[in-house]
Every structure is written in structure tokens, then in C-alpha cells.
Amino acid sequence: MKEQEQRRLEEHAVLAEDLGAEVIRTSSHDIAKTLVKIAHERQVTQLVLGQPARSHWEELLRGSIINRLLRLSTDIDIHLVPRSGEE
């Protein structure tokens, strides 16, 4: 991860904790599968995710985590927050 991306991720984690969220840090080659696994373990019924910053071509080549989540998590509501126009 680039230094700027890492810093921004950490800022978002701190904000989430300040707002009362539990931040779970993990790594995986299959992020979608890991998110669904953790959600089921913790009986999560809703996931709120930011819109990916990847281009359409990158998603076609590498796949879409959002689409994979939708296929894997039929019992979890998924909310997608769009990126702002500034990003």
C-alpha cells in the first residue's frame, strides 16, 4: 500500500473508533470471503462500504470486491457509499 493510502486508511480507522465502531484489522488474499466470514462470526446483518477507487478497467481485470460480496453474502445487507466528487 502506498504511504498516502495507508495514512488515509489509518485516519478513517481512528474516526470510526471515535464514533464508537469496533475496527478489525486483518489481511487476506480474498477480502470478500474474509469480510463475510467475520460478519457471520459476529452476527453482522449490514455492511457499509465505500465505493471502490478502482477504474472500470481495473475491476474488469482484477474483479470487483463488491460484486463478490454480493454473491457470497445473501443474508447480509450491503450499503455502498459513493465517493465524493473531490476524490
C-alpha positions, 0 to 999 in steps of 0.5 A: 500500500502506498504511504498516502493510502495507508495514512488515509486508511489509518485516519478513517480507522481512528474516526470510526473508533471515535464514533464508537465502531469496533475496527478489525484489522486483518489481511487476506488474499480474498477480502470478500470471503474474509469480510463475510466470514467475520460478519457471520462470526459476529452476527453482522446483518449490514455492511457499509462500504465505500465505493471502490477507487478502482477504474472500470478497467481495473475491476474488469481485470482484477474483479470487483470486491463488491460484486463478490460480496454480493454473491457470497453474502445473501443474508447480509445487507450491503450499503455502498457509499459513493465517493465524493466528487473531490476524490 
